[in-house]
Amino acid sequence: MKCKTQYVFGLGKFFEASGGVGFYQRTVPSVYSNLTYPDGGEIRQDLKLRTVPITGIVRFVPTGRHAPIQPYLGIGIAAINWHYSETGDFVDPSDNTIFPARYVDSGTEVAPLYLGGVRAPMGGGFLVGGEIRYQHADAPLSSDFLGPRLDLGGWSYLGTMTWRF
């Protein structure tokens, strides 16, 4: 599940600033690739990540904020509140015993945000468009986890709808 709300303010003819908040949550099932229960059944876990990014962005619109086609480039910052968990059965590498467990960590990371997009007015203050975003963030994980860091960065592709008031 993913959703995002953003409020945009004009800063003259070619610039705008925005503030927004988003929500993302997904659970992915996982199994050990080379280990099974003695009866041959898979050893399963659920990996769950929830993020709530709060963003501040400045955009440059070279054709102007009221042009028929409005390409833009932007840069900003995101404060990403995150919560990560691994729940299920795990294998102790020292003796291959299988045990149930739940590992949880959370925090907030600050990340740079880069974006580009295009939008077009459809009439009545309504605009539609598309946007590509990249954020670079990773978070330290507690020693309970095998890996030392959680990658919170990556690419996002968004369809956008805008209403002007």
Secondary structure, 3 states (H helix, E strand, C coil): CEEEEEEEEECCCCEEEEEEEEEEEEEEEEEEEEEECCCCCEEEEEEEEEEEEEEEEEEECCCCCCCCCEEEEEEEEEEEEEEEEEEEEEECCCCCCEEEEEEEEEEEEEEEEEEEEEEEEEECCEEEEEEEEEECCEEECCCCCCCCEEECCEEEEEEEEEECC
